[in-house]
Amino acid sequence: MKPLRVRDLVARKGGPLQLEALTGDVGLDRVISSSEVSSPGLALAGYTARFVADRVHILGETEISFLASLEPEGRRQALARFFDFDLTCVVVTKGQEPPPELVTLAGAKGTPVIRTSLKTAEFFRRLKPFLDEAFAPATTLHASLADVFGVGLLFVGRSGIGKSECVLDLVERGHRLVADDLVQVTLHGNDILLGRGHEMSRHFMEIRGVGLIDIKALFGIRAVRQQKRIEVVVQLEDWDASREYDRTGLAAQETEILGVRLPQVTVPLNPGKNLTVICEVLAMNHLLRYTGVDSARQFNDRLIKHMRERTEVEEYLAEDYE
């Protein structure tokens, strides 16, 4: 993962976050090494035992008012103690004018000071998702990802088995392509996996014998998505007559991506199998389970109930001698 620098933050979010570099080019090449954001009020007041320097520090109205209430010598000492740490970046919110000593000491230490006209809470709300995404665990998979009835199906399998052709058929039936061949997966929160295509090949698809095709140009904007949550992994594999495949769905399979457990369905391929319809049913069955309806479990319960009732009738007749 490419390091995120303060310069990147200003360049990519300078407009939405209304950022202004008060120290010019000083410190903009510092690396932001954490997605955490802090308000260093206690550190300015003198308590630094649990202070963490390597994160973005926000000086809101409370911190600036506190500094303004100090005598010049006390303010200089507080700021000197603060900038003795190797700070990543300091942000002054609400368009406030920071004390001159703050900018001077920051420049001397090579620490960038940035100002935003946003209120502290609003700035935090806009900044945190950007940092969370920048530091989210990520991986790249050789797979295809499609949105089928709102369910993110990730197709995996050996090269040439037909992942792209399956997704192309789904698109032709009105579903949506997210990524083909190369899927970039990022972890959000504890268990949400978002998949998207590479920016250079996004919404392009390789069909063997045909070449590269542009799905958005061929089928329209409604046939593609920028990203989608991955909810089910569809493992495509060649039919093996010697292997026993699950025929009831009671033995649920799972796989793991970035530490998140996902349901996996193995679909063996043989001539004449309508893979597209199977994938549509797979997506609908996944939605059905979210409503509390498990078809395989219901059938199993019905079968057990029938066997139990039949056994009870047979035992009664066996003991009926009238």
Residue pairs with C-beta under 8 A, 6 or more apart in sequence:
1 138
3 31
4 31
4 32
4 131
4 134
4 135
5 28
5 29
5 30
5 31
5 32
6 27
6 28
6 29
6 30
6 32
6 88
6 89
6 112
6 114
7 28
7 29
9 19
9 32
9 89
9 130
10 19
10 21
10 28
10 114
12 130
13 19
13 126
13 127
13 130
16 126
17 116
17 118
17 123
17 126
17 127
18 116
18 117
18 118
19 114
19 115
19 116
20 114
20 115
20 116
21 28
21 112
21 113
21 114
22 92
22 98
22 103
22 113
22 114
22 115
23 103
23 106
23 107
23 111
23 112
23 113
26 106
26 107
26 110
26 111
26 112
27 89
27 106
27 110
27 111
27 112
28 112
30 88
30 89
30 110
30 111
30 112
31 88
32 55
32 56
32 88
32 89
32 131
32 134
33 54
33 55
33 88
34 52
34 54
34 55
34 88
34 135
35 128
35 131
35 132
35 134
35 135
36 52
36 55
36 56
36 131
37 55
37 56
37 57
37 58
37 124
37 127
37 128
37 131
38 52
38 55
38 56
38 57
38 58
39 57
39 58
39 59
39 60
39 62
39 63
39 120
40 51
40 57
40 59
40 63
40 82
41 62
41 63
41 66
42 48
42 51
43 51
43 81
43 82
43 85
44 63
44 66
44 67
44 78
44 79
44 82
45 66
45 78
46 78
46 81
48 81
48 85
51 85
53 85
53 86
53 87
53 88
54 86
54 88
55 88
56 88
56 89
56 91
56 127
56 131
57 87
57 88
57 89
57 90
57 91
58 90
58 91
58 93
58 120
58 123
58 124
59 90
59 91
59 92
59 93
59 96
59 98
60 93
60 94
60 120
61 93
61 94
61 96
61 120
64 92
64 96
64 98
64 99
67 75
67 78
67 79
67 98
67 99
67 102
68 75
68 99
70 78
72 101
75 99
75 101
76 101
79 99
79 101
79 102
79 105
80 105
83 105
83 106
83 108
83 109
83 111
87 109
87 111
88 111
89 111
89 112
89 113
89 114
90 102
90 106
90 111
90 112
90 113
90 114
91 113
91 114
91 115
91 116
91 123
92 98
92 113
92 114
92 115
92 116
93 115
93 116
93 118
93 119
93 120
93 123
94 116
94 117
94 118
94 119
94 120
95 115
95 116
95 117
96 115
98 113
98 115
102 113
103 113
106 112
106 113
107 113
116 123
118 126
132 188
133 186
133 188
136 186
136 187
136 188
137 186
137 187
137 258
137 259
138 184
138 185
138 186
138 187
138 258
139 184
139 185
139 257
139 258
140 182
140 183
140 184
140 185
141 154
141 156
141 182
141 183
141 185
141 195
141 257
142 156
142 159
142 181
142 182
142 183
143 154
143 155
143 156
143 163
143 179
143 181
143 183
144 154
144 155
144 163
144 164
144 166
144 167
144 177
144 179
144 180
144 181
144 183
145 152
145 153
145 154
145 155
145 167
145 177
145 178
145 179
145 180
145 183
145 195
145 197
145 228
145 230
146 152
146 153
146 155
146 167
146 170
146 171
146 175
146 176
146 177
146 178
146 228
146 279
147 153
147 175
147 176
147 177
147 178
147 225
147 228
148 170
148 175
148 279
148 280
148 282
148 283
149 175
149 280
149 283
149 284
149 287
150 283
150 287
151 231
151 232
151 283
151 286
151 287
152 178
152 195
152 228
152 229
152 230
152 231
152 232
153 231
153 232
153 234
153 279
153 282
153 283
154 183
154 195
154 230
154 232
154 233
154 234
154 262
155 163
155 166
155 167
155 234
155 236
156 163
156 233
156 234
156 235
156 236
157 163
157 235
157 236
157 237
158 237
158 238
160 208
161 236
161 237
161 238
161 269
162 236
162 269
162 275
163 180
163 181
163 236
164 180
164 181
164 205
164 206
164 207
164 208
165 207
166 236
166 275
166 276
166 279
167 177
167 180
167 205
168 205
168 207
168 215
169 275
169 276
170 177
170 276
170 279
170 280
171 177
171 215
171 219
171 223
172 219
173 276
173 280
175 280
176 222
176 223
176 224
176 225
176 228
177 203
177 205
177 215
177 223
177 224
177 225
178 195
178 196
178 197
178 224
178 225
178 226
178 227
178 228
179 195
179 196
179 197
179 198
179 202
180 197
180 201
180 204
180 205
180 206
181 201
181 205
181 206
182 197
182 198
182 201
183 195
183 196
183 197
184 195
184 196
184 197
184 198
185 193
185 194
185 195
185 230
185 257
185 258
186 193
186 194
186 196
187 193
187 258
187 259
187 260
188 194
191 260
192 229
192 260
193 229
193 230
193 257
193 258
193 260
193 262
194 227
194 228
194 229
194 230
195 227
195 228
195 229
195 230
196 202
196 226
196 227
196 228
197 203
202 226
203 214
203 215
203 216
203 224
204 212
204 213
204 214
204 215
205 212
205 213
205 215
206 212
206 213
207 213
215 223
215 224
216 223
216 224
230 257
230 262
231 262
231 263
231 286
232 262
232 263
232 264
232 265
232 282
232 283
232 286
233 255
233 257
233 262
233 263
233 264
233 265
234 264
234 265
234 267
234 279
234 282
235 255
235 264
235 265
235 266
235 267
236 267
236 269
236 275
237 266
237 267
237 268
237 269
238 268
238 269
239 268
239 269
239 270
240 268
243 268
245 266
245 268
246 253
246 266
248 296
248 299
248 300
249 295
249 296
250 296
250 297
250 300
252 263
253 263
253 264
253 265
253 266
254 261
254 262
254 263
254 264
255 261
255 262
255 264
256 262
263 286
265 282
267 275
267 278
267 279
269 275
285 295
288 294
288 295
